[in-house]
């Protein structure tokens, strides 16, 4: 199901058929470094992850992480969307793109659209985002989007702190 359309992108619900792409994305070294190793190594595990994480979020919350693809070519390039994490007080906006699509403005375009959607369609008044301390590119993008660094926050279940950015919508 298509959720958003921008000048160059379509953001839609993930489906089980996206498993090969999600397997590639989740095993990219940048995903593992900045988001974490989810232990997804096969198509079947990717299908299971999509079902248990993305499809469950859509059903429970009415939002989640959307597959982001190039509008003209239909090529998947990443994910962008919203999450409600137990350790954060507000809805979290996040994104992950394959490195070959970095530096082209896609993350800014997709995340801007998601934040507008969060405010106008979902009625969300405050949005947060988290990054690891060493993920400088994501922090720079969050600031460009208008989020402000608020401090460090514990990462649930891990012995590390994350940078917390926030913005009132």
LOKEVEX-341440 format. One record per residue: residue number from 1; residue in three letters; x, y, z of N, C-alpha, C, CB in turn. Coordinates in steps of 0.02 Angstrom, whole numbers. Glycine has a CB too. Layout:
% residues N
(NUM 'ALA' (X Y Z) (X Y Z) (X Y Z) (X Y Z))
...
//
This chain:
% residues 169
(1 'UNK' (42 -59 0) (0 0 0) (45 62 0) (-48 0 61))
(2 'UNK' (32 106 -47) (70 168 -51) (46 215 5) (62 202 -120))
(3 'UNK' (95 244 41) (80 290 95) (96 361 73) (121 272 158))
(4 'UNK' (153 371 41) (175 438 22) (207 437 -47) (224 467 73))
(5 'UNK' (202 494 -80) (236 503 -144) (268 572 -142) (186 496 -205))
(6 'UNK' (332 575 -161) (367 638 -166) (386 649 -239) (430 639 -119))
(7 'UNK' (425 699 -251) (446 713 -320) (480 653 -352) (492 774 -322))
(8 'UNK' (523 619 -313) (562 564 -342) (550 496 -311) (634 580 -336))
(9 'UNK' (510 493 -258) (505 432 -218) (434 410 -205) (540 441 -153))
(10 'UNK' (427 346 -194) (365 315 -168) (384 283 -102) (333 262 -220))
(11 'UNK' (344 296 -51) (352 262 14) (290 220 23) (361 313 73))
(12 'UNK' (301 155 34) (245 108 39) (257 57 93) (233 73 -29))
(13 'UNK' (204 22 112) (211 -32 160) (260 -83 133) (142 -64 176))
(14 'UNK' (300 -111 178) (341 -168 160) (295 -228 152) (397 -181 213))
(15 'UNK' (315 -274 108) (279 -337 100) (329 -394 104) (240 -339 31))
(16 'UNK' (304 -454 112) (347 -513 115) (390 -517 51) (305 -578 123))
(17 'UNK' (364 -493 -4) (401 -495 -68) (463 -449 -67) (355 -474 -125))
(18 'UNK' (470 -406 -17) (528 -362 -11) (585 -395 27) (508 -297 25))
(19 'UNK' (579 -459 42) (628 -493 84) (699 -490 55) (608 -565 94))
(20 'UNK' (709 -500 -9) (776 -499 -37) (808 -430 -28) (774 -518 -113))
(21 'UNK' (770 -378 -39) (797 -310 -29) (813 -299 44) (747 -258 -54))
(22 'UNK' (768 -317 89) (780 -306 160) (840 -346 185) (717 -324 201))
(23 'UNK' (849 -406 158) (908 -446 175) (971 -408 155) (905 -515 139))
(24 'UNK' (972 -381 95) (1030 -342 72) (1041 -280 117) (1020 -319 -1))
(25 'UNK' (988 -243 131) (994 -182 171) (1018 -197 241) (927 -145 174))
(26 'UNK' (989 -247 273) (1004 -262 343) (1073 -293 352) (952 -309 371))
(27 'UNK' (1104 -317 297) (1171 -345 301) (1223 -299 272) (1173 -411 266))
(28 'UNK' (1203 -238 253) (1251 -189 231) (1294 -169 292) (1216 -126 199))
(29 'UNK' (1359 -161 283) (1401 -142 340) (1379 -79 376) (1472 -133 316))
(30 'UNK' (1351 -30 340) (1329 31 374) (1268 17 419) (1311 86 322))
(31 'UNK' (1222 -26 398) (1166 -45 441) (1192 -78 504) (1118 -93 403))
(32 'UNK' (1237 -126 496) (1263 -163 554) (1300 -115 600) (1309 -220 531))
(33 'UNK' (1338 -68 573) (1377 -22 614) (1332 27 651) (1425 17 571))
(34 'UNK' (1283 56 617) (1244 111 647) (1177 90 677) (1232 162 596))
(35 'UNK' (1148 36 653) (1083 13 678) (1091 -49 721) (1034 0 620))
(36 'UNK' (1132 -95 697) (1145 -156 735) (1130 -218 694) (1103 -156 799))
(37 'UNK' (1164 -271 712) (1155 -335 678) (1092 -368 704) (1218 -380 687))
(38 'UNK' (1043 -376 661) (980 -407 681) (981 -483 671) (922 -377 641))
(39 'UNK' (1038 -510 647) (1044 -582 638) (1003 -610 581) (1025 -616 700))
(40 'UNK' (984 -568 534) (944 -590 476) (993 -609 420) (895 -533 452))
(41 'UNK' (995 -674 404) (1045 -699 356) (1015 -735 296) (1092 -744 391))
(42 'UNK' (950 -749 297) (918 -785 242) (854 -748 221) (901 -858 263))
(43 'UNK' (830 -766 162) (766 -738 138) (710 -754 187) (749 -766 66))
(44 'UNK' (709 -815 212) (656 -835 259) (660 -793 322) (662 -911 277))
(45 'UNK' (720 -780 348) (727 -738 407) (706 -666 392) (800 -740 433))
(46 'UNK' (721 -642 332) (699 -575 312) (623 -571 308) (731 -555 245))
(47 'UNK' (592 -622 280) (519 -625 277) (490 -624 348) (495 -687 240))
(48 'UNK' (520 -662 393) (497 -665 462) (505 -596 496) (536 -718 501))
(49 'UNK' (561 -563 483) (574 -497 511) (522 -446 486) (645 -473 493))
(50 'UNK' (508 -447 422) (458 -402 394) (390 -415 427) (452 -412 316))
(51 'UNK' (373 -478 434) (308 -495 465) (304 -473 538) (297 -571 460))
(52 'UNK' (356 -488 576) (355 -475 648) (367 -402 666) (406 -518 682))
(53 'UNK' (402 -365 623) (418 -296 640) (375 -248 599) (493 -282 627))
(54 'UNK' (384 -247 534) (348 -198 492) (273 -210 491) (376 -199 421))
(55 'UNK' (252 -270 472) (180 -283 465) (145 -278 532) (169 -352 435))
(56 'UNK' (178 -299 585) (149 -292 652) (140 -219 671) (193 -328 704))
(57 'UNK' (190 -177 656) (185 -105 672) (128 -73 634) (251 -69 656))
(58 'UNK' (121 -89 570) (66 -60 531) (-1 -78 562) (69 -84 457))
(59 'UNK' (-8 -141 582) (-72 -164 610) (-84 -134 680) (-73 -240 615))
(60 'UNK' (-33 -131 722) (-40 -107 791) (-44 -32 796) (16 -132 832))
(61 'UNK' (0 3 759) (8 75 768) (-21 117 711) (81 90 775))
(62 'UNK' (-29 87 653) (-51 125 594) (7 160 559) (-102 177 615))
(63 'UNK' (68 145 579) (128 172 546) (186 125 560) (144 244 571))
(64 'UNK' (241 138 526) (301 97 535) (354 121 487) (286 22 523))
(65 'UNK' (400 77 469) (451 94 420) (428 73 351) (519 61 438))
(66 'UNK' (428 121 306) (403 110 238) (461 97 191) (363 171 215))
(67 'UNK' (449 49 146) (497 38 93) (498 100 49) (480 -27 52))
(68 'UNK' (558 124 35) (566 185 -5) (596 165 -71) (611 238 32))
(69 'UNK' (562 183 -125) (586 163 -191) (585 223 -239) (545 106 -220))
(70 'UNK' (627 219 -290) (628 270 -341) (563 268 -380) (689 262 -389))
(71 'UNK' (531 324 -387) (464 327 -418) (465 302 -490) (438 399 -416))
(72 'UNK' (512 326 -529) (512 309 -601) (532 237 -615) (557 355 -638))
(73 'UNK' (582 212 -578) (608 146 -591) (579 91 -547) (682 146 -583))
(74 'UNK' (547 110 -491) (522 60 -444) (577 22 -408) (477 12 -481))
(75 'UNK' (636 50 -405) (694 17 -373) (694 35 -299) (761 39 -407))
(76 'UNK' (694 -16 -255) (698 -2 -183) (768 25 -166) (683 -65 -142))
(77 'UNK' (769 78 -124) (833 109 -106) (844 110 -31) (836 179 -134))
(78 'UNK' (790 99 9) (798 101 81) (731 98 116) (834 164 102))
(79 'UNK' (731 116 179) (670 121 218) (670 187 256) (663 61 268))
(80 'UNK' (611 212 269) (604 274 306) (535 272 339) (611 338 260))
(81 'UNK' (532 294 401) (467 292 433) (470 309 507) (435 226 424))
(82 'UNK' (421 282 542) (409 299 612) (408 237 655) (344 338 620))
(83 'UNK' (431 244 717) (429 189 765) (410 218 834) (497 151 769))
(84 'UNK' (377 177 873) (365 195 943) (406 147 985) (288 191 962))
(85 'UNK' (461 172 1011) (507 131 1050) (491 140 1124) (582 150 1036))
(86 'UNK' (495 85 1160) (478 86 1232) (522 134 1271) (486 16 1261))
(87 'UNK' (584 144 1251) (630 186 1290) (629 259 1269) (699 159 1284))
(88 'UNK' (585 278 1222) (579 348 1202) (508 373 1216) (597 357 1127))
(89 'UNK' (503 436 1237) (437 462 1256) (395 482 1196) (445 522 1302))
(90 'UNK' (426 493 1139) (389 515 1079) (402 468 1021) (409 588 1060))
(91 'UNK' (365 477 968) (374 437 908) (442 455 877) (316 449 857))
(92 'UNK' (476 404 853) (543 410 826) (541 406 749) (589 354 854))
(93 'UNK' (574 453 716) (580 450 644) (649 421 627) (572 522 611))
(94 'UNK' (651 378 578) (714 346 560) (718 330 486) (723 283 600))
(95 'UNK' (778 314 465) (790 300 394) (853 258 387) (797 365 353))
(96 'UNK' (856 219 334) (915 181 315) (912 171 240) (919 112 354))
(97 'UNK' (966 188 206) (970 181 134) (1033 144 114) (968 251 100))
(98 'UNK' (1031 109 59) (1092 77 34) (1142 132 17) (1077 32 -28))
(99 'UNK' (1206 121 31) (1257 173 20) (1259 201 -51) (1324 146 37))
(100 'UNK' (1243 161 -101) (1245 186 -170) (1193 242 -182) (1233 129 -219))
(101 'UNK' (1146 251 -135) (1095 303 -142) (1106 361 -93) (1026 273 -132))
(102 'UNK' (1162 361 -58) (1178 416 -13) (1201 476 -53) (1233 395 37))
(103 'UNK' (1193 535 -23) (1219 596 -54) (1178 622 -112) (1288 585 -77))
(104 'UNK' (1118 597 -121) (1075 618 -177) (1012 654 -153) (1056 557 -218))
(105 'UNK' (1006 664 -87) (949 698 -59) (888 654 -46) (929 753 -103))
(106 'UNK' (894 589 -58) (837 544 -48) (816 539 25) (853 475 -75))
(107 'UNK' (864 534 70) (847 528 141) (811 591 165) (910 515 184))
(108 'UNK' (836 650 145) (803 712 164) (732 715 135) (844 772 140))
(109 'UNK' (725 698 72) (659 700 39) (610 653 72) (667 682 -36))
(110 'UNK' (631 591 85) (587 542 116) (569 561 188) (619 472 114))
(111 'UNK' (620 581 227) (608 596 297) (565 659 305) (674 605 334))
(112 'UNK' (576 708 263) (533 768 264) (461 749 253) (556 819 211))
(113 'UNK' (448 706 204) (380 684 189) (350 645 248) (379 641 126))
(114 'UNK' (390 602 278) (366 563 335) (348 608 394) (419 511 357))
(115 'UNK' (389 658 406) (375 704 462) (312 745 449) (435 751 474))
(116 'UNK' (302 767 388) (241 803 370) (180 758 379) (245 830 297))
(117 'UNK' (186 696 357) (133 646 364) (118 634 438) (153 580 329))
(118 'UNK' (170 628 479) (161 617 551) (120 672 582) (229 612 586))
(119 'UNK' (133 734 561) (97 791 589) (26 795 560) (135 856 575))
(120 'UNK' (20 795 494) (-44 809 463) (-93 751 464) (-33 830 392))
(121 'UNK' (-69 690 456) (-114 632 452) (-120 594 518) (-90 585 398))
(122 'UNK' (-66 592 557) (-66 553 619) (-75 596 681) (-3 513 624))
(123 'UNK' (-71 662 673) (-80 707 730) (-24 706 780) (-143 690 764))
(124 'UNK' (35 685 760) (92 683 805) (118 753 815) (148 637 776))
(125 'UNK' (130 771 878) (150 840 895) (224 847 909) (111 862 956))
(126 'UNK' (257 792 926) (329 794 942) (361 731 912) (341 798 1020))
(127 'UNK' (418 741 881) (453 685 850) (524 684 875) (450 690 773))
(128 'UNK' (551 625 884) (621 618 905) (657 574 855) (625 588 977))
(129 'UNK' (723 574 861) (765 530 820) (827 513 861) (784 563 752))
(130 'UNK' (854 454 849) (914 433 885) (968 413 836) (897 375 933))
(131 'UNK' (1030 425 855) (1087 402 816) (1142 379 864) (1114 458 768))
(132 'UNK' (1186 338 839) (1245 322 878) (1290 383 879) (1283 259 848))
(133 'UNK' (1336 385 926) (1380 443 931) (1423 453 869) (1426 435 991))
(134 'UNK' (1440 399 836) (1485 404 778) (1449 413 711) (1528 344 774))
(135 'UNK' (1382 415 711) (1346 422 648) (1335 497 633) (1277 385 651))
(136 'UNK' (1388 529 611) (1387 601 600) (1343 621 540) (1458 626 588))
(137 'UNK' (1340 579 488) (1300 596 430) (1225 599 447) (1311 545 373))
(138 'UNK' (1202 551 486) (1131 552 506) (1116 610 552) (1112 486 541))
(139 'UNK' (1162 626 598) (1152 683 643) (1147 748 602) (1209 687 694))
(140 'UNK' (1189 755 553) (1188 815 510) (1121 820 472) (1247 813 460))
(141 'UNK' (1097 764 448) (1033 763 412) (976 781 460) (1020 694 380))
(142 'UNK' (976 754 521) (923 769 569) (922 844 584) (933 729 634))
(143 'UNK' (980 873 592) (983 946 604) (958 985 544) (1054 967 621))
(144 'UNK' (973 963 484) (948 995 423) (872 991 419) (980 962 360))
(145 'UNK' (844 937 447) (771 927 448) (737 970 502) (755 854 460))
(146 'UNK' (778 1000 545) (750 1044 598) (749 1014 667) (682 1063 580))
(147 'UNK' (773 953 675) (777 923 742) (838 951 777) (780 846 738))
(148 'UNK' (835 955 843) (889 983 883) (914 931 932) (865 1046 921))
(149 'UNK' (980 930 942) (1010 884 990) (987 902 1060) (1088 887 985))
(150 'UNK' (961 852 1096) (937 864 1164) (980 832 1217) (867 838 1171))
(151 'UNK' (1023 785 1197) (1066 752 1246) (1073 678 1230) (1038 761 1316))
(152 'UNK' (1103 643 1277) (1114 572 1269) (1058 533 1305) (1184 551 1296))
(153 'UNK' (1042 475 1277) (991 433 1307) (1015 360 1305) (922 440 1270))
(154 'UNK' (1000 321 1357) (1022 251 1356) (988 213 1299) (1006 217 1423))
(155 'UNK' (1026 168 1268) (999 124 1217) (973 61 1252) (1053 106 1162))
(156 'UNK' (909 49 1248) (877 -6 1284) (913 -72 1270) (803 -12 1265))
(157 'UNK' (933 -106 1324) (962 -172 1318) (1035 -173 1295) (923 -211 1271))
(158 'UNK' (1065 -115 1286) (1134 -112 1263) (1174 -67 1309) (1139 -88 1189))
(159 'UNK' (1238 -79 1311) (1281 -39 1353) (1310 19 1313) (1338 -83 1383))
(160 'UNK' (1266 62 1289) (1288 121 1252) (1234 174 1258) (1302 104 1177))
(161 'UNK' (1254 235 1246) (1206 290 1243) (1199 313 1171) (1228 349 1289))
(162 'UNK' (1141 339 1157) (1126 365 1090) (1115 440 1094) (1063 330 1061))
(163 'UNK' (1130 474 1038) (1114 545 1035) (1039 551 1021) (1156 581 980))
(164 'UNK' (1006 594 1058) (934 606 1051) (922 674 1021) (897 599 1120))
(165 'UNK' (886 675 966) (866 736 932) (790 741 937) (890 737 857))
(166 'UNK' (763 802 938) (690 809 945) (667 873 911) (670 809 1019))
(167 'UNK' (601 874 898) (570 932 867) (496 930 882) (583 933 789))
(168 'UNK' (468 987 899) (396 993 905) (369 1009 835) (375 1049 956))
(169 'UNK' (316 972 817) (288 981 750) (231 1032 752) (262 915 721))
//
